[in-house]
């Protein structure tokens, strides 16, 4: 539903929304995760997502990456 809403916002207002995702790989099996990633990448929006591991393959190589541990944020 959220992806459809973001697509509608982009189309109607010619804006590029920001999508925040909290570890999508934790809730989806590999085929469903691949389909979801395909849909997200089609939006061409700013994407901020969290992951438990450093695997950048989920959404291609990130522009920036940060590590959060014990409340401290540092670039990696």
C-alpha positions as CSV (number, residue, x, y, z in Angstrom):
1,X,0.0,0.0,0.0
2,X,2.8,2.4,0.9
3,X,4.6,1.8,-2.4
4,X,1.4,2.6,-4.3
5,X,0.9,5.7,-2.3
6,X,4.5,6.8,-3.0
7,X,4.0,6.2,-6.8
8,X,0.8,8.3,-6.7
9,X,2.5,11.1,-4.9
10,X,5.4,11.1,-7.4
11,X,3.0,11.1,-10.3
12,X,0.5,13.7,-9.0
13,X,2.9,16.2,-7.5
14,X,6.1,15.5,-9.4
15,X,8.0,15.0,-6.2
16,X,10.5,12.5,-5.1
17,X,9.4,11.1,-1.7
18,X,11.7,9.5,0.9
19,X,11.1,5.9,1.8
20,X,12.2,4.6,5.2
21,X,12.5,0.8,5.5
22,X,13.4,-1.1,8.7
23,X,15.3,-4.3,7.7
24,X,13.0,-5.6,4.9
25,X,15.1,-8.8,4.6
26,X,14.0,-9.8,8.1
27,X,10.4,-10.3,7.1
28,X,10.6,-11.6,3.5
29,X,12.0,-14.8,1.9
30,X,14.4,-14.4,-1.1
31,X,11.8,-14.4,-3.9
32,X,9.5,-11.9,-2.2
33,X,12.4,-9.7,-1.2
34,X,13.6,-9.6,-4.8
35,X,10.1,-8.6,-6.0
36,X,9.9,-6.0,-3.3
37,X,13.3,-4.5,-4.1
38,X,12.3,-4.3,-7.8
39,X,9.2,-2.3,-6.9
40,X,11.1,0.0,-4.6
41,X,13.9,0.7,-7.2
42,X,11.2,1.6,-9.8
43,X,10.1,4.5,-7.5
44,X,13.4,6.2,-7.9
45,X,13.0,7.8,-4.5
46,X,15.4,8.6,-1.7
47,X,15.8,5.5,0.3
48,X,16.9,5.1,3.9
49,X,16.9,1.5,5.2
50,X,18.2,-0.4,8.1
51,X,19.8,-3.8,8.1
52,X,21.3,-6.1,10.6
53,X,24.2,-7.0,8.4
54,X,26.5,-5.0,6.1
55,X,25.1,-6.7,2.9
56,X,24.7,-3.8,0.4
57,X,23.5,-6.2,-2.3
58,X,19.9,-5.8,-1.1
59,X,19.5,-2.4,-2.7
60,X,22.7,-2.1,-4.7
61,X,25.7,-0.2,-3.3
62,X,24.6,2.7,-1.1
63,X,25.7,6.3,-1.5
64,X,26.4,6.4,2.2
65,X,26.4,3.9,5.0
66,X,26.4,4.4,8.7
67,X,26.9,2.0,11.7
68,X,24.8,2.6,14.8
69,X,26.0,0.9,18.0
70,X,25.1,1.9,21.6
71,X,23.5,5.1,20.4
72,X,26.5,6.2,18.5
73,X,26.4,6.8,14.7
74,X,29.5,6.6,12.6
75,X,30.1,6.6,8.8
76,X,31.5,3.4,7.3
